[in-house]
Amino acid sequence: MGSRTSPAEVYAIQTLFHAWGREIRQQWRSTLFQLKLFFLILIILSAIGITFYRMALQWSLEDAVLQVVLTISTLGGDAGPHAAAMSPAEKWFKLGFIAAMTLNGLWGLSLLVQAMVNGDLVYYWGARRMEKRIAQMSDHYIICGFGRMGQEIARIFTRSNHPFVVIEHNPVQIPGLDAAGYLYVQGDEREDEQLLKAGIQRAKGLIAVAATDEDNVYISLSARVLNPDLYIVSRCVNASGEAKLHRAGANRVISPYIIGGRRMAQAILRPSVVEFLDSLIQGGPMELVIEEVAITADAPACGNMLQGDNDVEQLGVHLLGIATPAGQILMKGLNAHPLDPGDKIILLGAPEQMQMVIRHLTGMETAFEDEDVFA
């Protein structure tokens, strides 16, 4: 006896066909997709016409191609030397061929007018230019999801001059991305194809802020496979999903509800402290910034301690801590800690002194924006 299909398999097949149906309906709404279909039909009809004139009427290839071109251009006429000696069946084929070409041409003309009126052609060429710009990016960040959290992250990245690419599947969010001038990839954030289009193999980090924990797990897993060295931060809606996100490859998992709850509790228990930190981090009247400085193998300070010429306190910047590659946060004996590649120095100070210290320690320039980065 043959094996019987289980209900679960039937449900999986139905789900697959429904997904295909939704994808086809979504694609069909696109004028550009219909234009591609128009050109495909045009190529198929041309191939059928050339084959008919060559095989059935024994015309030369030049005459067959010329006849098809005459039909497409609606100029009329016969290119073959024996066009008048066609049989009734051959004449009916020619009539059908001309009718099909004419209808397809009218459809293509209407699509072209529609694309020009709706601005689809401008959007297409703009998308092509955007793809080229994304292909040239490296050491950038990828934001998966452009909801309220994604929009806030993009705004902070923009003000702090950090390059990034947004991946968003919801067509409703696309006008907002266009209006802001952000680089983006429209498509499912969970798919490898979209992550590759966003340059994940050249990216420095990824933030997964999709609507559900399940989507963020898929994104983190796919991103980790495509780029094992990528730093991944993921949002977690439910506390039960935190462990899954870590197993999927996320380096840091953040729950907005837990962080929001802690912040509200501190705001009522220690309001002055919270106001101080807000003014400090958000660039208030104190005009101070907190910055982390990554030490690379070729940095001037690598292998040295924060003493003597490298004493940041003497340069007007406060040393708050050192984060090691192992994940430790050092708070004591900082001046006696030899700096290794991968260490990150956490500093507090005015933008002018901070820029001077970063240049002294790393040999690189860092520009700080005058406007509020977190406002």
N, C-alpha and C positions, 0 to 999 in steps of 0.2 A: 504494500500500500504506500502511496506517495505521502510525503509529509504535508500536514495541513498548516496553512498560514495562521499564525497566532494573532489574536486581537491587537497585541502591541505592534506587530509588524504591519498590520493593516492600517493602524493609526499613524505609524511613522510614514508609510507611503502616502496616505492622504495629506498629512502635514506637508510633505515634500512637494506634492502637486499643488497644494494651496499656495505654498511659498513661491513656486514657479509662476503660478497665475498672477499673484500680486506683483512679482517682478516684471512680468510681461506687460501688465496693465500700466505699471508705473513708467516703463520705458516707452510705451505707446503714446503717453501723454506728451512726450518730448518731441518738439518739432524737428530737432536735429536728428533724432532717431528715425523719424519718418523720412527725412531727406536721405539718410543713408540707405533706407529700404528702397526708396525711389531709384537711386543710382544702381542698387543691386538688381532690381527688376529690369532696369534699362540694359544692363550688361547681359543678363540672361536672355532677354528678348533679342538683342543684337546677335548673340551667339546662335540662337535658334534660327534667326533669319539668314545669317551667313551660311549656316550648315544646309538649310533648305535650298538656297540658290546654287550652292556648290554641288550638293549630292543629287537633288531631285531634278534640277534644270541643267546641270552640267555646265554652269557658268564658271568663268575664271574667278580666281580669288579677288582680283581687282574689281571685276564687275559686281561680285556679290557684296563686297564692302561698300562700293559706291551706291548700290541700290539701297542698302540699309541706311547709309548716311542721308540719301535723298528722302527716305521715308521719315527719318528722325527730324530732319529740317523742314518737313512739310512742303518741300519744293515740288514734289511729284516727278513724274517721268520714269522711264525704264532705262536701265543701264545695260541690259543684256542684248545681244544681237538677235536673239530669237524670242523676245518677250511676248510678241503677239501670238506665238504658237503654243501657249500654255493650255493645258487641259482644264476642264471645269474644276476639278479638285484642287489643282494648283492655283487657279484664280481665287477659289474660296479661301485657301490658305493665305494668299496675299491680302485679301480683304480683311481677314481676321488679324493678320499681322499689323496692317496699317491701323486698324481700329484699336488694337492693344497698345501700339506705340502712341497713338493720339491721346487715348485716355490717360496713359501713364505720364505723358508730357504735360497734360492739363493739370493732373494732380501735382506733379513736381513744380509747376509754375505757381499754383496756389500755395504750396508749402513755402516756396521761396518768398512770396509776398508776405505770408504770415510771419516768417522768420524775421524779415526786415521790419515789419510793423512792431512785433513784440521785442525786438532787440536781441533775438537769440543768436544771430550771427556775431554781433558785437560781444555778447557773453562768451561765445565759443572762442573767438580770438583772444579775448581777455583771459580765459581759462588756459589757453595754450601758453600765453606769456607767463602766467602764474606758475605753471608746471615747470617751465624753464628756470624761473627764479628759485623754486623749491629745489630743483635738481642741483643748483649751485651752492646750496646751504650746507654747512657743517657745524658741529658743536652747538646745535640749536636745541630747542625744547619742543615737544609735541603735546598739545592739549587735546585729549579725547573727550569731546562733549563741549557744547557751547551753551549750556544752560546758565543759570544765575552764577554758579560758582565758576564755570569756565569763562564767562564774560569778565568777572572780577579778576581772575588770574591773568587773562589776556591784557586787561587794562594796566595791571601792575607791571607785567613784562614790557609793555610798550613804553611806559614812563621810565623804566629803568634800563631801557635800550638792550634788552635781551631778545635775541631773535627766536621766533617760534612759529609753528604751523598748527592750525586747528583742523581736527577731523570731525566732521559733523554730518549725520545722516538725515536730519530733519530738514526738509525744504523750507519750513517756516523760519528757521534761523539764518538762512543764506542771505536775505537782504540785509540783516544786521551785520554780517561779516563783510559784505560788499561796502556798506556805508562806512564801516570803521577802517576799511582798507587793509584788513588782515589777510595774510596768506592762509589758504585753507584747501582742504581736500574734501569734496562732497562724497560721502559713501559710508558704509557700515564700519564703525571704528573697530569692530572685532575681526574684520577680515585682514589677512596678511597683505592683500593687494593694496588696500588703502594705507596701511602702515608703511609699506615700501614706497608708495608714492610720496608720503610725507618725509621720506629720507630717514627712516628709523635706524638704518645701519650706520648713518653718519651722525646721529643725534647724540646729545649729551644727557638728556633726561626726558622722561615722559610722565605726564600727570593724567590719571584716569579718573574722570569725573562724570561717568555715564550715569544714567538714571537708576540703575539697579546694581546690586552687588554681583549678580550673575554676569552682567555685561562687563563689569570691571575685572572680574576673574578671568574672563575670556581675553580681554585686552592685555592684562598683565602677563598671562601665559603666552600669548602670541608674541608680545614684545620681547619677553625674556628669551624665547627661542630664536628670534630674528637678530637680537643683539644681546649677547650674554653679559656685556659690560655696562649695559644701560642702567641708569639710576631711575627707579620707578617709584612714584608716589601715587597712592590710590585712595579714593574716598571709600569709606565703609558706612553704609546706612545702618545695618544691624550688627550688633556686637558679635553674633555667631559667625559672621562672614570674615572677621579679621584673620583668623588662623588660615582660612582657605586662601585669602589674598596673599598672605605671606608664602604659603606653599606654592602658589601660582607664580611667584617671582617678584612680588612687590617688596622693595626695600623699606618703605615706610607706609603705614596704613593710618589714615586720619579719619576720625569720626566727627563730623561737624557738630552733632548733637552733644557729644561728650565734651568737646572743647568749648562749645557755647555754654553748656551748663557750668563748667568750671569757671569760665570767665564771668558769668553773671553772679556766681557765688562770691568770687573775689571782689567784684564791683560793689557789692553791698557790705562785705566784711572789711575790705581794705580799699575804700574808694580813692584815697589819696595815692596809694601805691599804683592802682590801675591808671589813674590820670597821669601819673608820672611816666609810667611805661608807654602809655598811648602817645604822650607828647614826645617821648624819646624815639619811639619806633616810627611814628607817623610824621616826623620832621616838623615838630611844633616850634614854638618860639625859642627853644634852647638850641636849635640848629645843630643837633647831634645826630650821628648815624651809627648804627651797629652793622659791622661788616665782618664776613669771614674771608680770610686770605688763604688760598690753597698754596702749599709749598710743593714745587716740582723739583725734579732732580737737577735741573739747570738753574734753579733760583739762587741768587747770591747768598741768601740766608741758609740754604740747605746745608746741614751738617754742623751748623753753629748754634749757639745758645743765644737767647735774647738778653745779652749783656753787652756792655761797652757800646760800640757803635750801633749794635742792633737792639739796644734798649728802647723799646717803643714808648715807655713812660717819659723818657727824656725828650722825645719828639712831640709830646703833647697829646698822646693817645693812650687810653687805658686798656690794659690787657685783662680780658675777662676769663679766658680759658683757651685750652687747646684740645681739639678733637683729633684723635689718632685714627689711622685706617682701621684699627680693630674695633672701633665704635666706642672707645673710652673717652670721657670728657674729663680732662685734667683741670683741677681748680687750684692746686697748691704746688709750690715749687716750680712755677712756670718758667722763671728766668734760668733755672738750672736744667731745663729739658732740652736735649739736642734735637733740633728740628730734622725730621726725616721726610723723604718724599711721601706725599699723601696726607701729611699733617695739615690741619686747618686751624689757623689762629683766629680767635674771635676777639674783635677790637671794638672799642667805643671811643668816639671823638668827633671833632668838627670835620666837615668835608675836606677842607683845605689840608689839615694835618693828616687826615686819613689817606688822601691821595699821595702825599709825600711819603708816608710810611709804606704804603703798598708798593710804590715805585722803588723804595730802598730795599725792601725785602724780596721782591720778586723780579724787579727789573722791568715791570710792565706798567703801562699807563692805565688808569681807571678814571672815567669821567662820572661825576655825580651830578644828578639833575638838581636844578634849583627848586623846581616845583615838588610838591608833595607826592612821593611815590606811592604811598598807601592811602591817600585821602580818598 
